[in-house]
């Protein structure tokens, strides 16, 4: 019998809002092509997902456009951002629609809602991404605090069954490592508060 596989090497960066100094790692963010499509939120620290299930986020790259409406390749690409979920009580399917614009520092995205949510905005960034067991693509995202929600993290999986146990263990270990390095230990606190989002 072969020995069990070890936890894969996962690398996450500290959120830019928590980093006391510029990151020494050369983090390469995922391309819009990698981010495009549907992702399942499998784990989170955000309280709003505790009463929800089957949370999915779909990103669709939007062609850059200049003021005259023509395609402008010098403008950073935006993402159409569609969040869908069900309430655990009534299984009602709901959605939140917005647009993500790259931040000026190039380290994250600024989300702004559409329609009546146009006044709402938040900053988020990708802390790590990759491909795990059986080709399961994953991302770890961080959301800065707003007037309505605390700062938090999500684990995304391309597949509904999740990122896989070993990859999840690697993500948790990396979150705790970053927490130990951070003076306030915020990342470690988030790792301790993470929970699995119900999926069925």
Backbone as a chain_set.jsonl record, in Angstrom:
{"seq": "XXXXXXXXXXXXXXXXXXXXXXXXXXXXXXXXXXXXXXXXXXXXXXXXXXXXXXXXXXXXXXXXXXXXXXXXXXXXXXXXXXXXXXXXXXXXXXXXXXXXXXXXXXXXXXXXXXXXXXXXXXXXXXXXXXXXXXXXXXXXXXXXXXXXXXXXXXXXXXXXXXXXXXXXXXXXXXXXXXXXXXXXXXXXXXXXXXXXXXXX", "coords": {"N": [[0.852, -1.196, 0.0], [0.581, 2.175, -0.867], [2.035, 5.155, 0.563], [0.09, 7.766, 2.12], [-0.687, 10.709, 0.235], [1.115, 13.784, 0.562], [0.311, 17.034, 1.963], [-0.379, 19.386, -0.529], [1.767, 22.002, -1.765], [0.749, 25.134, -1.023], [0.464, 28.513, -1.785], [-0.262, 31.606, -0.447], [-0.877, 35.102, -0.539], [-0.525, 37.932, 1.665], [-3.345, 39.998, 2.315], [-3.489, 43.169, 0.693], [-4.366, 45.296, 2.246], [-3.731, 44.54, 4.781], [-1.059, 44.061, 4.821], [2.021, 44.927, 6.211], [4.275, 45.707, 4.956], [5.574, 45.877, 1.585], [4.897, 42.936, -0.345], [7.206, 40.237, -0.468], [7.082, 38.224, -2.199], [6.667, 37.324, -5.605], [3.832, 37.687, -6.662], [1.612, 36.483, -9.026], [-1.304, 37.425, -10.427], [-4.404, 35.688, -11.231], [-5.388, 35.209, -14.637], [-7.96, 36.93, -16.544], [-9.077, 34.999, -18.183], [-8.682, 32.611, -16.752], [-10.242, 33.172, -14.512], [-12.774, 33.409, -15.566], [-16.131, 32.206, -15.849], [-18.153, 29.853, -13.927], [-17.936, 29.637, -10.358], [-17.897, 27.807, -7.306], [-18.684, 28.667, -4.044], [-17.206, 27.265, -1.441], [-16.177, 27.344, 1.138], [-16.032, 29.763, 3.797], [-15.534, 32.846, 5.648], [-17.328, 34.763, 5.977], [-20.124, 36.046, 7.591], [-22.608, 36.36, 6.292], [-23.012, 34.197, 4.605], [-23.717, 32.068, 6.166], [-26.407, 31.542, 6.468], [-27.122, 30.813, 3.972], [-27.111, 28.754, 0.979], [-25.628, 26.711, -1.631], [-23.994, 28.625, -3.004], [-22.869, 30.49, -5.68], [-20.568, 32.041, -7.934], [-20.263, 33.835, -10.87], [-18.02, 34.871, -13.259], [-17.628, 37.054, -15.969], [-15.644, 38.146, -18.508], [-15.512, 41.516, -19.626], [-15.411, 43.211, -22.68], [-12.907, 45.665, -23.14], [-13.691, 49.107, -23.504], [-13.578, 52.211, -25.196], [-14.358, 55.756, -24.817], [-15.84, 56.315, -27.087], [-17.085, 53.995, -27.595], [-15.758, 52.051, -28.987], [-13.566, 49.165, -29.066], [-10.93, 49.19, -26.712], [-7.759, 48.418, -26.23], [-5.962, 49.357, -24.408], [-7.127, 49.744, -22.032], [-7.784, 48.354, -18.864], [-9.291, 45.165, -18.439], [-12.666, 44.693, -17.432], [-14.873, 42.858, -15.214], [-17.915, 41.145, -15.453], [-19.981, 40.409, -12.764], [-21.693, 37.985, -11.217], [-23.526, 36.896, -8.561], [-25.054, 34.113, -7.155], [-27.416, 32.479, -5.071], [-29.074, 30.396, -2.606], [-31.588, 30.577, -0.082], [-31.368, 28.991, 3.045], [-33.619, 28.432, 4.457], [-35.995, 28.747, 2.842], [-35.206, 27.919, 0.347], [-35.163, 29.711, -1.723], [-34.139, 31.065, -4.778], [-31.768, 33.536, -5.288], [-30.112, 36.532, -6.509], [-27.22, 38.628, -6.999], [-25.992, 41.31, -8.759], [-23.18, 42.738, -10.34], [-20.306, 44.799, -11.28], [-16.851, 44.315, -11.726], [-13.99, 46.26, -11.38], [-10.581, 46.699, -12.179], [-8.345, 47.655, -9.566], [-6.524, 50.728, -8.939], [-3.955, 50.249, -8.002], [-3.431, 47.798, -8.983], [-3.699, 45.489, -7.506], [-6.08, 44.338, -6.857], [-9.698, 44.224, -7.065], [-12.431, 46.437, -7.648], [-15.625, 46.23, -6.692], [-18.828, 47.098, -7.898], [-22.265, 47.484, -7.496], [-25.073, 46.702, -9.639], [-28.014, 48.324, -11.007], [-30.386, 48.945, -8.456], [-28.478, 48.53, -6.587], [-26.335, 50.067, -7.199], [-25.189, 52.009, -5.648], [-23.713, 50.646, -3.839], [-20.509, 49.361, -2.976], [-17.393, 47.537, -2.97], [-14.123, 46.361, -2.068], [-12.068, 43.776, -3.312], [-9.772, 41.001, -3.491], [-7.616, 38.57, -5.047], [-5.98, 36.076, -3.294], [-4.676, 33.735, -3.723], [-4.333, 31.059, -6.08], [-4.954, 28.211, -8.216], [-4.451, 24.831, -9.414], [-5.724, 21.862, -8.261], [-6.256, 18.639, -6.848], [-7.12, 16.154, -9.21], [-7.351, 17.99, -11.258], [-8.861, 20.071, -10.221], [-9.719, 23.351, -10.184], [-9.001, 26.232, -8.154], [-9.572, 29.116, -6.045], [-8.628, 31.605, -3.661], [-10.142, 34.22, -2.062], [-10.169, 37.58, -0.784], [-12.076, 39.9, 1.042], [-12.387, 43.263, 1.705], [-13.424, 45.099, 4.638], [-16.685, 46.593, 4.821], [-19.282, 49.127, 5.238], [-21.36, 47.508, 5.816], [-20.579, 44.845, 6.001], [-18.198, 42.612, 7.564], [-14.591, 42.24, 7.184], [-13.447, 39.498, 5.22], [-12.976, 36.084, 4.013], [-13.172, 33.894, 1.163], [-13.309, 30.574, -0.143], [-13.003, 29.354, -3.301], [-14.187, 26.934, -5.612], [-13.891, 25.278, -8.709], [-15.399, 23.081, -9.16], [-18.423, 21.649, -7.92], [-18.186, 19.806, -5.856], [-16.064, 20.624, -4.353], [-12.679, 21.695, -3.383], [-11.085, 19.616, -2.677], [-9.776, 17.546, -0.075], [-7.007, 17.602, 0.652], [-5.987, 19.895, -0.612], [-7.57, 21.832, 0.633], [-6.66, 21.581, 3.277], [-4.058, 22.473, 2.873], [-4.539, 25.153, 2.182], [-5.637, 26.103, 4.585], [-3.47, 25.782, 6.343], [-1.671, 27.596, 5.228], [-3.045, 30.008, 5.588], [-2.961, 30.205, 8.376], [-0.22, 30.419, 8.729], [0.307, 32.909, 7.546], [-1.17, 34.429, 9.31], [0.322, 34.172, 11.656], [2.581, 35.55, 10.936], [1.633, 38.096, 10.594], [1.281, 41.082, 12.407], [-1.118, 41.672, 13.797], [-2.367, 39.319, 13.583], [-4.562, 38.788, 11.955], [-5.095, 37.129, 9.746], [-4.76, 34.605, 10.82], [-6.882, 34.588, 12.635], [-9.014, 34.647, 10.886], [-8.68, 32.175, 9.671], [-9.353, 30.526, 11.788], [-12.035, 30.996, 11.965], [-13.308, 30.035, 9.771], [-15.828, 28.373, 7.838], [-17.779, 25.677, 6.42], [-19.66, 26.15, 3.525], [-22.991, 25.408, 2.911], [-23.848, 22.974, 0.494], [-25.813, 21.397, -1.959]], "CA": [[0.0, 0.0, 0.0], [1.39, 3.383, -0.948], [1.847, 6.117, 1.646], [-0.84, 8.827, 1.744], [-0.066, 11.888, -0.363], [1.303, 14.895, 1.479], [-0.457, 18.232, 1.653], [0.29, 20.113, -1.606], [2.274, 23.322, -1.427], [-0.164, 26.227, -1.353], [1.035, 29.82, -1.457], [-1.193, 32.729, -0.414], [-0.261, 36.372, -0.147], [-1.266, 38.72, 2.641], [-4.132, 41.063, 1.684], [-2.749, 44.432, 0.626], [-4.802, 46.182, 3.33], [-3.159, 44.047, 6.037], [0.393, 43.927, 4.698], [2.757, 46.03, 6.824], [5.31, 46.083, 4.0], [5.325, 45.237, 0.291], [5.145, 41.506, -0.358], [8.476, 39.834, -1.054], [6.799, 37.207, -3.203], [6.22, 37.851, -6.896], [2.518, 37.113, -6.897], [1.034, 36.694, -10.349], [-2.755, 37.208, -10.303], [-4.983, 34.874, -12.308], [-5.845, 35.949, -15.816], [-9.411, 36.925, -16.711], [-9.471, 33.721, -18.794], [-8.777, 31.619, -15.672], [-11.332, 33.541, -13.611], [-14.061, 33.371, -16.255], [-16.984, 31.051, -15.63], [-18.807, 29.683, -12.622], [-17.192, 29.147, -9.201], [-18.705, 27.452, -6.144], [-18.117, 29.094, -2.765], [-17.287, 26.068, -0.608], [-15.843, 27.703, 2.519], [-16.036, 31.208, 3.954], [-15.565, 33.415, 6.998], [-18.318, 35.838, 5.939], [-21.364, 35.627, 8.265], [-23.8, 36.377, 5.439], [-23.198, 32.921, 3.932], [-24.13, 31.022, 7.103], [-27.831, 31.249, 6.276], [-27.328, 30.589, 2.543], [-26.547, 27.511, 0.449], [-25.416, 26.668, -3.082], [-23.517, 29.95, -3.408], [-22.046, 30.448, -6.883], [-20.177, 33.326, -8.503], [-19.886, 33.698, -12.274], [-17.305, 36.025, -13.806], [-17.609, 37.129, -17.426], [-14.84, 39.295, -18.943], [-16.183, 42.512, -20.459], [-14.451, 43.819, -23.607], [-12.587, 47.062, -22.827], [-14.27, 50.033, -24.478], [-13.23, 53.619, -25.044], [-15.529, 56.619, -24.669], [-16.658, 56.298, -28.295], [-17.714, 52.694, -27.703], [-14.901, 51.097, -29.675], [-12.685, 48.381, -28.202], [-9.698, 49.889, -26.362], [-6.901, 47.417, -25.614], [-5.117, 49.97, -23.381], [-7.926, 49.813, -20.807], [-7.854, 47.071, -18.176], [-10.562, 44.483, -18.62], [-13.576, 44.575, -16.306], [-15.559, 41.573, -15.106], [-19.305, 41.065, -15.016], [-19.925, 39.618, -11.533], [-23.032, 37.524, -10.859], [-23.576, 36.026, -7.39], [-26.34, 33.43, -7.01], [-27.474, 31.668, -3.855], [-30.385, 30.024, -2.102], [-31.754, 30.679, 1.359], [-31.465, 27.651, 3.63], [-34.959, 28.244, 4.997], [-37.016, 28.57, 1.83], [-34.605, 27.487, -0.915], [-35.438, 30.702, -2.747], [-32.944, 31.425, -5.531], [-31.6, 34.975, -5.393], [-28.882, 36.905, -7.189], [-26.68, 39.985, -6.853], [-25.262, 41.554, -9.999], [-22.305, 43.893, -10.279], [-19.168, 44.86, -12.203], [-15.558, 44.434, -11.063], [-13.012, 47.075, -12.093], [-9.257, 46.582, -11.558], [-7.957, 48.796, -8.742], [-5.423, 51.509, -9.49], [-2.665, 49.666, -7.624], [-3.281, 46.528, -9.671], [-3.671, 44.372, -6.557], [-7.402, 43.809, -6.56], [-10.846, 44.628, -7.86], [-13.451, 47.244, -6.993], [-16.953, 45.794, -7.113], [-19.945, 48.051, -7.763], [-23.507, 46.83, -7.859], [-25.892, 47.191, -10.74], [-29.393, 48.649, -10.648], [-30.579, 49.635, -7.175], [-27.272, 48.328, -5.782], [-25.24, 50.83, -7.78], [-24.544, 52.814, -4.604], [-22.897, 49.753, -3.013], [-19.228, 48.989, -3.561], [-16.468, 46.87, -2.059], [-12.846, 45.972, -2.667], [-11.677, 42.396, -3.063], [-8.562, 40.597, -4.201], [-7.278, 37.144, -5.058], [-4.782, 35.817, -2.496], [-4.012, 32.551, -4.241], [-5.126, 30.317, -7.066], [-4.205, 27.108, -8.789], [-5.149, 23.622, -9.818], [-5.443, 20.836, -7.262], [-6.514, 17.241, -7.137], [-7.956, 15.82, -10.364], [-7.555, 19.184, -12.064], [-9.831, 20.995, -9.621], [-9.22, 24.716, -10.058], [-9.421, 26.87, -6.914], [-9.103, 30.464, -5.732], [-8.916, 32.148, -2.33], [-10.37, 35.65, -2.212], [-10.291, 38.381, 0.448], [-12.959, 41.056, 0.895], [-12.171, 44.282, 2.731], [-14.623, 45.453, 5.391], [-17.519, 47.696, 4.347], [-20.194, 49.589, 6.282], [-22.379, 46.493, 6.08], [-20.009, 43.506, 6.193], [-16.82, 42.577, 8.064], [-13.614, 41.66, 6.264], [-13.567, 38.047, 5.227], [-12.372, 35.31, 2.944], [-13.919, 32.801, 0.547], [-12.598, 29.573, -0.933], [-13.766, 29.026, -4.508], [-13.846, 25.718, -6.337], [-14.546, 25.193, -10.009], [-16.336, 21.972, -9.074], [-19.34, 21.735, -6.798], [-17.786, 18.934, -4.747], [-15.041, 21.274, -3.548], [-11.291, 21.733, -3.841], [-10.381, 18.408, -2.246], [-9.36, 17.642, 1.324], [-5.602, 17.959, 0.82], [-5.83, 21.292, -0.992], [-8.177, 22.645, 1.689], [-5.723, 21.573, 4.4], [-2.948, 23.348, 2.509], [-5.013, 26.537, 2.276], [-5.783, 26.438, 6.006], [-2.13, 25.915, 6.913], [-1.093, 28.83, 4.724], [-3.729, 31.109, 6.261], [-2.43, 30.291, 9.739], [1.158, 30.913, 8.637], [0.227, 34.346, 7.32], [-1.66, 35.023, 10.551], [1.423, 34.218, 12.612], [3.516, 36.574, 10.487], [0.979, 39.394, 10.697], [1.326, 41.568, 13.781], [-2.436, 41.588, 14.406], [-2.854, 37.953, 13.49], [-5.885, 38.778, 11.343], [-5.253, 35.962, 8.881], [-4.949, 33.457, 11.703], [-8.241, 34.666, 13.174], [-9.929, 34.259, 9.824], [-8.554, 30.727, 9.501], [-10.081, 29.872, 12.883], [-13.479, 31.239, 11.87], [-13.829, 29.57, 8.482], [-16.847, 27.32, 7.921], [-18.172, 25.139, 5.124], [-20.934, 26.66, 3.01], [-23.83, 24.265, 2.539], [-24.085, 22.708, -0.921], [-26.571, 20.161, -2.184]], "C": [[0.888, 1.245, 0.0], [1.059, 4.329, 0.187], [0.888, 7.205, 1.2], [-0.105, 10.041, 1.206], [0.038, 13.008, 0.658], [0.439, 16.069, 1.052], [0.273, 19.016, 0.57], [0.736, 21.496, -1.146], [1.32, 24.385, -1.942], [0.497, 27.533, -0.932], [-0.045, 30.89, -1.55], [-0.418, 33.987, -0.054], [-1.13, 37.078, 0.878], [-2.096, 39.779, 1.913], [-3.397, 42.392, 1.741], [-3.125, 45.371, 1.761], [-4.226, 45.768, 4.681], [-1.643, 43.982, 6.008], [1.093, 45.149, 5.28], [3.883, 46.527, 5.928], [5.018, 45.382, 2.682], [5.705, 43.76, 0.313], [6.458, 41.187, -1.048], [8.276, 38.78, -2.136], [6.287, 37.869, -4.48], [4.897, 37.195, -7.252], [2.02, 37.479, -8.284], [-0.457, 36.42, -10.247], [-3.271, 36.344, -11.446], [-5.453, 35.748, -13.457], [-7.372, 35.962, -15.853], [-9.91, 35.617, -17.329], [-9.619, 32.647, -17.727], [-9.987, 31.904, -14.787], [-12.702, 33.36, -14.244], [-14.814, 32.082, -15.974], [-17.513, 30.982, -14.214], [-17.861, 29.094, -11.583], [-18.167, 28.856, -8.065], [-17.982, 27.917, -4.876], [-18.297, 27.934, -1.78], [-17.011, 26.341, 0.862], [-15.743, 29.223, 2.619], [-15.884, 31.589, 5.428], [-16.64, 34.491, 7.093], [-19.651, 35.377, 6.541], [-22.574, 35.539, 7.354], [-24.045, 35.046, 4.745], [-23.647, 31.814, 4.873], [-25.594, 30.628, 6.923], [-28.168, 30.967, 4.817], [-26.737, 29.231, 2.148], [-26.417, 27.625, -1.064], [-25.016, 28.035, -3.636], [-22.568, 29.798, -4.598], [-21.74, 31.865, -7.345], [-19.705, 33.079, -9.932], [-19.25, 34.989, -12.754], [-17.304, 35.934, -15.333], [-16.787, 38.344, -17.837], [-15.63, 40.206, -19.862], [-15.155, 43.161, -21.377], [-14.184, 45.271, -23.223], [-13.148, 47.977, -23.911], [-13.839, 51.459, -24.171], [-14.51, 54.439, -24.965], [-16.42, 56.603, -25.914], [-17.291, 54.939, -28.548], [-16.886, 51.648, -28.408], [-14.011, 50.348, -28.682], [-11.372, 49.113, -27.985], [-8.805, 48.919, -25.594], [-6.005, 48.003, -24.531], [-5.844, 50.058, -22.042], [-8.0, 48.426, -20.174], [-9.25, 46.474, -18.296], [-11.371, 44.446, -17.332], [-14.24, 43.205, -16.326], [-17.02, 41.791, -14.73], [-19.333, 40.06, -13.867], [-21.356, 39.267, -11.106], [-22.952, 36.529, -9.705], [-24.977, 35.438, -7.285], [-26.296, 32.539, -5.781], [-28.915, 31.327, -3.521], [-30.423, 30.243, -0.6], [-31.955, 29.273, 1.919], [-32.874, 27.365, 4.131], [-35.981, 27.927, 3.909], [-36.531, 28.109, 0.49], [-34.94, 28.446, -2.061], [-34.146, 31.11, -3.434], [-32.881, 32.929, -5.701], [-30.275, 35.277, -6.075], [-28.512, 38.357, -6.888], [-25.756, 40.217, -8.04], [-24.412, 42.811, -9.857], [-21.216, 43.825, -11.331], [-17.892, 45.074, -11.389], [-14.603, 45.217, -11.951], [-11.658, 46.929, -11.426], [-8.92, 47.838, -10.755], [-6.72, 49.471, -9.32], [-4.056, 50.901, -9.171], [-2.421, 48.3, -8.256], [-3.319, 45.31, -8.773], [-5.037, 43.754, -6.296], [-8.451, 44.327, -7.521], [-11.776, 45.482, -7.01], [-14.802, 46.832, -7.551], [-17.952, 46.919, -6.927], [-21.202, 47.381, -8.279], [-24.194, 47.463, -9.049], [-27.284, 47.518, -10.24], [-29.477, 49.399, -9.322], [-29.389, 49.449, -6.24], [-26.079, 49.149, -6.28], [-24.497, 51.671, -6.741], [-23.609, 51.969, -3.742], [-21.6, 49.408, -3.739], [-18.369, 48.312, -2.511], [-15.202, 46.505, -2.808], [-12.554, 44.522, -2.318], [-10.446, 42.055, -3.887], [-8.349, 39.094, -4.092], [-5.974, 36.964, -4.294], [-4.003, 34.611, -2.995], [-4.919, 31.819, -5.199], [-4.271, 29.193, -7.624], [-5.095, 25.96, -9.192], [-4.743, 22.507, -8.872], [-5.718, 19.437, -7.749], [-7.461, 17.076, -8.321], [-8.295, 17.061, -11.199], [-8.553, 20.168, -11.512], [-9.212, 22.384, -9.445], [-9.792, 25.36, -8.797], [-8.903, 28.305, -6.858], [-9.442, 30.769, -4.278], [-9.02, 33.656, -2.481], [-10.534, 36.317, -0.837], [-11.13, 39.612, 0.152], [-12.714, 42.029, 2.048], [-13.494, 44.617, 3.413], [-15.358, 46.623, 4.731], [-18.397, 48.162, 5.52], [-21.165, 48.49, 6.706], [-21.814, 45.111, 6.383], [-18.597, 43.594, 6.751], [-15.879, 42.069, 6.977], [-13.729, 40.14, 6.326], [-12.933, 37.404, 4.017], [-13.329, 34.244, 2.436], [-12.942, 31.84, -0.111], [-13.505, 29.193, -2.092], [-13.268, 27.713, -5.1], [-14.58, 25.711, -7.672], [-15.617, 24.1, -9.991], [-17.19, 22.081, -7.812], [-18.934, 20.885, -5.614], [-16.645, 19.513, -3.923], [-13.64, 21.115, -4.101], [-10.534, 20.451, -3.519], [-9.8, 18.612, -0.858], [-7.921, 18.121, 1.483], [-5.345, 19.418, 0.453], [-6.409, 22.203, 0.086], [-7.268, 22.703, 2.915], [-4.541, 22.497, 4.122], [-3.319, 24.814, 2.603], [-5.106, 26.975, 3.729], [-4.424, 26.644, 6.661], [-1.484, 27.227, 6.481], [-1.756, 30.049, 5.356], [-3.186, 31.304, 7.665], [-0.999, 30.813, 9.737], [1.174, 32.425, 8.437], [-0.256, 35.063, 8.572], [-0.564, 35.162, 11.577], [2.429, 35.301, 12.24], [2.945, 37.978, 10.645], [0.928, 39.831, 12.154], [-0.001, 41.453, 14.503], [-3.007, 40.175, 14.359], [-4.206, 37.828, 12.821], [-6.104, 37.536, 10.485], [-5.463, 34.698, 9.705], [-6.349, 33.431, 12.284], [-9.258, 34.241, 12.123], [-9.886, 32.746, 9.601], [-9.338, 29.983, 10.571], [-11.587, 30.015, 12.744], [-14.088, 30.714, 10.579], [-14.822, 28.423, 8.675], [-17.186, 26.852, 6.507], [-19.537, 25.669, 4.74], [-21.751, 25.467, 2.49], [-24.024, 24.196, 1.032], [-24.869, 21.416, -1.045], [-27.028, 20.098, -3.64]], "O": [[1.833, 1.344, 0.783], [-0.052, 4.316, 0.716], [0.862, 7.547, 0.017], [0.987, 10.365, 1.674], [-0.833, 13.168, 1.512], [-0.094, 16.103, -0.057], [1.461, 19.294, 0.735], [0.141, 22.081, -0.241], [1.11, 24.518, -3.147], [1.032, 27.631, 0.172], [-0.669, 31.063, -2.597], [0.585, 33.926, 0.657], [-2.337, 36.843, 0.946], [-1.596, 40.403, 0.978], [-2.751, 42.701, 2.742], [-2.294, 46.166, 2.2], [-4.232, 46.559, 5.624], [-1.006, 43.86, 7.055], [0.796, 46.279, 4.893], [4.388, 47.635, 6.113], [4.287, 44.392, 2.66], [6.709, 43.378, 0.915], [6.794, 41.778, -2.075], [9.195, 38.482, -2.898], [5.558, 38.859, -4.426], [4.852, 36.26, -8.051], [2.01, 38.65, -8.662], [-0.846, 35.278, -10.001], [-2.649, 36.274, -12.506], [-5.866, 36.89, -13.257], [-8.01, 35.095, -15.256], [-11.023, 35.174, -17.043], [-10.561, 31.856, -17.772], [-10.678, 30.979, -14.362], [-13.69, 33.176, -13.534], [-14.222, 31.008, -15.874], [-17.352, 31.906, -13.416], [-17.088, 28.181, -11.873], [-19.149, 29.576, -7.885], [-16.812, 27.597, -4.666], [-19.413, 27.656, -1.34], [-17.543, 25.656, 1.735], [-15.408, 29.893, 1.642], [-16.079, 30.769, 6.325], [-16.847, 35.07, 8.16], [-20.245, 34.417, 6.051], [-23.476, 34.738, 7.6], [-25.172, 34.776, 4.33], [-23.934, 30.709, 4.411], [-25.968, 29.488, 7.202], [-29.34, 30.887, 4.45], [-25.959, 28.64, 2.898], [-27.006, 28.503, -1.694], [-25.605, 28.535, -4.594], [-21.583, 29.062, -4.524], [-22.55, 32.775, -7.169], [-18.855, 32.222, -10.176], [-19.848, 36.062, -12.671], [-17.018, 34.884, -15.909], [-17.186, 39.472, -17.548], [-16.33, 39.744, -20.762], [-14.119, 43.622, -20.898], [-15.125, 46.033, -23.003], [-13.085, 47.654, -25.097], [-13.749, 51.854, -23.008], [-15.612, 53.894, -25.037], [-17.622, 56.85, -25.815], [-17.949, 54.732, -29.568], [-17.26, 50.475, -28.433], [-13.739, 50.843, -27.588], [-10.762, 49.601, -28.937], [-9.068, 48.631, -24.426], [-5.352, 47.255, -23.805], [-5.238, 50.409, -21.029], [-8.248, 47.438, -20.864], [-10.253, 47.186, -18.261], [-10.822, 44.195, -16.259], [-14.178, 42.484, -17.322], [-17.323, 42.535, -13.797], [-18.767, 38.973, -13.985], [-22.124, 40.135, -10.692], [-22.38, 35.448, -9.849], [-25.968, 36.167, -7.319], [-25.274, 31.92, -5.484], [-29.851, 31.896, -4.081], [-29.404, 30.11, 0.078], [-32.647, 28.457, 1.31], [-33.283, 26.208, 4.223], [-36.742, 26.966, 4.026], [-37.331, 27.919, -0.427], [-34.994, 28.042, -3.222], [-33.17, 31.46, -2.772], [-33.827, 33.54, -6.199], [-29.419, 34.402, -6.209], [-29.363, 39.189, -6.571], [-24.851, 39.423, -8.299], [-24.865, 43.822, -9.32], [-21.194, 42.92, -12.166], [-17.855, 45.905, -10.482], [-14.422, 44.89, -13.124], [-11.58, 47.026, -10.201], [-9.177, 48.954, -11.206], [-5.968, 48.87, -10.087], [-3.117, 51.016, -9.959], [-1.352, 47.712, -8.093], [-3.007, 44.206, -9.219], [-5.138, 42.752, -5.588], [-8.153, 44.797, -8.619], [-11.894, 45.275, -5.802], [-15.094, 47.052, -8.726], [-17.926, 47.616, -5.913], [-21.209, 46.786, -9.357], [-23.927, 48.609, -9.412], [-27.695, 47.05, -9.178], [-28.743, 50.36, -9.09], [-29.293, 50.126, -5.216], [-24.95, 48.947, -5.833], [-23.327, 52.006, -6.924], [-22.798, 52.514, -2.994], [-21.589, 49.191, -4.95], [-18.583, 48.486, -1.311], [-15.209, 46.358, -4.03], [-12.761, 44.088, -1.185], [-10.123, 42.739, -4.858], [-8.836, 38.442, -3.169], [-4.977, 37.617, -4.6], [-2.81, 34.48, -2.722], [-6.142, 31.949, -5.131], [-3.044, 29.21, -7.525], [-6.314, 26.09, -9.298], [-3.555, 22.236, -8.698], [-5.452, 19.091, -8.9], [-8.474, 17.768, -8.422], [-9.381, 17.164, -11.769], [-9.052, 21.02, -12.248], [-8.292, 22.563, -8.648], [-10.926, 25.076, -8.41], [-7.933, 28.662, -7.527], [-10.42, 30.256, -3.735], [-8.092, 34.299, -2.971], [-10.977, 35.695, 0.128], [-10.928, 40.286, -0.858], [-12.82, 41.662, 3.218], [-14.561, 44.437, 2.826], [-14.738, 47.52, 4.159], [-18.275, 47.664, 6.639], [-21.722, 48.526, 7.804], [-22.511, 44.282, 6.968], [-17.871, 44.541, 6.45], [-16.326, 41.528, 5.965], [-14.068, 39.574, 7.365], [-12.422, 38.077, 3.122], [-14.183, 33.752, 3.173], [-11.878, 32.245, -0.579], [-14.64, 28.763, -1.888], [-12.071, 27.425, -5.085], [-15.748, 26.092, -7.751], [-16.613, 24.18, -10.71], [-16.727, 22.547, -6.771], [-19.292, 21.199, -4.479], [-16.291, 18.946, -2.889], [-13.43, 20.49, -5.14], [-9.444, 20.231, -4.047], [-9.382, 19.715, -0.506], [-7.637, 18.952, 2.345], [-4.575, 20.102, 1.127], [-5.814, 23.227, 0.42], [-7.122, 23.761, 3.527], [-4.077, 23.212, 5.01], [-2.516, 25.634, 3.049], [-4.704, 28.086, 4.073], [-4.246, 27.576, 7.445], [-0.825, 27.891, 7.281], [-1.074, 31.036, 5.633], [-2.973, 32.436, 8.1], [-0.605, 31.56, 10.633], [1.952, 33.137, 9.073], [0.19, 36.172, 8.869], [-0.513, 36.158, 12.298], [3.055, 35.9, 13.113], [3.695, 38.94, 10.811], [0.573, 39.044, 13.032], [-0.025, 41.165, 15.7], [-4.005, 39.875, 15.015], [-4.934, 36.87, 13.08], [-7.189, 36.956, 10.502], [-6.249, 33.827, 9.331], [-6.944, 32.361, 12.414], [-10.238, 33.561, 12.43], [-10.918, 32.115, 9.372], [-9.922, 28.934, 10.301], [-12.34, 29.244, 13.339], [-15.272, 30.931, 10.324], [-14.662, 27.601, 9.578], [-16.912, 27.545, 5.527], [-20.468, 25.64, 5.544], [-21.252, 24.637, 1.73], [-24.32, 25.195, 0.376], [-24.617, 20.454, -0.32], [-27.684, 19.136, -4.041]]}, "num_chains": 1, "name": "protein.A"}
